[in-house]
Amino acid sequence: MDLLTLFVWSFLASTILPLGSEPALVAIVHRRDAIALPVTIATAGNYLGACTTYALAMTASKAITSERALRRMERAASLIRKYGPPALLLSWVPLLGDAIVAAAGAARMPFLPFSLWTLAGKAARYAVLALIVNWSTT
């Protein structure tokens, strides 16, 4: 049950909800004395949450008609085009990461580069955190 909770918590933390998934991961890594499965579960949930934000932003960008909103969306999309998919390595950063993911959707970044860079950033964050927890408890 704790892995399902970790998945759901990680998913929700990757949306616009102000949640952090790190405490759940730390608790499970500490309790189970395991790294690979909790990191995989947290990464999957967080990645799927980011996919949801990406898809919503892509859909919303097609429906926006307000001139002001269109200018804002274009500014965000131009930043994503400027820095490219590697900017998604920062998709795990609170608040900033959600904006980067949404900008990638609004810019209609192809899904494969979005996925690869987002997964890399989120997996690296969780792996480093789990390793630190595991190291500090041994």
C-alpha positions in Angstrom: 0.0 0.0 0.0 2.8 2.4 0.7 4.1 2.1 -2.9 0.7 3.0 -4.2 0.6 6.0 -1.9 4.0 7.0 -3.2 2.9 6.8 -6.8 -0.3 8.9 -6.2 1.6 11.4 -4.1 4.3 11.7 -6.7 1.7 12.1 -9.5 -0.1 14.8 -7.6 3.1 16.6 -6.7 3.9 16.9 -10.4 0.8 18.8 -11.1 0.0 22.4 -10.0 -0.9 21.1 -6.5 1.5 22.4 -3.9 2.7 19.0 -2.7 6.2 17.5 -2.2 6.8 13.8 -2.9 10.2 13.8 -1.3 8.9 13.0 2.3 7.0 9.9 1.1 10.1 8.7 -0.8 12.4 9.2 2.1 10.0 7.4 4.5 9.7 4.4 2.2 13.4 4.1 1.4 14.2 4.3 5.1 11.5 1.8 6.1 12.1 -0.7 3.3 15.9 -0.2 3.1 15.5 -0.3 -0.7 16.2 2.2 -3.4 15.4 0.8 -6.9 11.6 0.1 -6.6 10.7 3.3 -4.6 12.7 5.4 -7.0 11.0 3.8 -10.0 7.5 4.2 -8.5 8.1 7.8 -7.6 9.6 8.6 -11.0 6.7 6.9 -12.8 4.1 8.9 -10.8 5.9 12.2 -11.2 6.5 11.7 -14.9 2.8 10.8 -15.5 1.8 13.9 -13.6 4.1 16.0 -15.8 2.5 14.3 -18.9 -0.8 15.5 -17.6 0.4 19.1 -17.2 2.0 18.9 -20.7 -1.2 17.6 -22.3 -3.4 20.2 -20.6 -1.1 23.0 -21.6 -1.0 21.8 -25.2 -4.8 21.6 -25.3 -5.3 25.0 -23.6 -2.8 26.6 -26.0 -5.1 25.7 -28.9 -8.1 27.2 -27.2 -6.7 30.5 -26.0 -8.1 33.5 -27.7 -7.2 36.3 -25.3 -4.4 38.5 -26.8 -2.7 38.9 -23.5 -2.7 35.2 -22.8 -1.4 34.5 -26.3 1.5 36.9 -25.7 2.3 35.2 -22.4 2.1 31.7 -23.9 4.3 32.8 -26.8 7.0 34.2 -24.4 7.0 30.9 -22.5 7.2 28.9 -25.7 10.0 31.0 -27.0 12.0 30.3 -23.9 11.5 26.6 -24.3 12.6 26.9 -28.0 15.6 28.9 -26.9 16.9 26.4 -24.3 15.4 23.3 -25.9 14.4 20.0 -24.4 17.4 19.9 -21.9 15.5 22.6 -19.9 13.2 19.8 -18.8 16.0 18.4 -16.7 14.8 21.0 -14.2 11.2 19.7 -14.4 11.6 18.4 -10.8 12.2 21.9 -9.3 9.2 23.1 -7.3 7.0 25.6 -9.2 9.6 26.3 -11.9 9.4 22.7 -13.1 5.6 22.9 -13.6 6.1 26.1 -15.6 8.7 24.4 -17.8 6.5 21.4 -18.4 3.5 23.6 -19.2 5.7 25.7 -21.6 6.8 22.6 -23.3 3.2 21.6 -23.9 2.2 25.1 -25.0 5.2 25.1 -27.4 4.0 21.8 -28.7 7.4 20.2 -28.1 7.4 16.6 -29.6 6.5 14.0 -27.0 9.6 11.9 -27.3 12.2 14.6 -26.4 9.8 15.8 -23.7 9.6 12.4 -22.2 13.3 11.6 -22.3 14.5 14.8 -20.7 11.6 14.9 -18.2 12.2 11.3 -17.1 16.0 11.9 -16.8 15.5 14.9 -14.6 12.9 13.3 -12.3 14.7 10.0 -12.1 18.0 11.7 -11.2 16.4 13.7 -8.5 14.8 10.7 -6.8 17.9 8.5 -7.2 20.1 11.1 -5.6 17.7 11.6 -2.7 17.3 7.9 -2.1 21.0 7.4 -2.2 21.5 10.1 0.4 18.8 8.6 2.6 20.3 5.2 2.3 23.8 6.4 2.9 22.9 8.5 5.9 21.1 5.5 7.6 23.9 3.0 7.3 
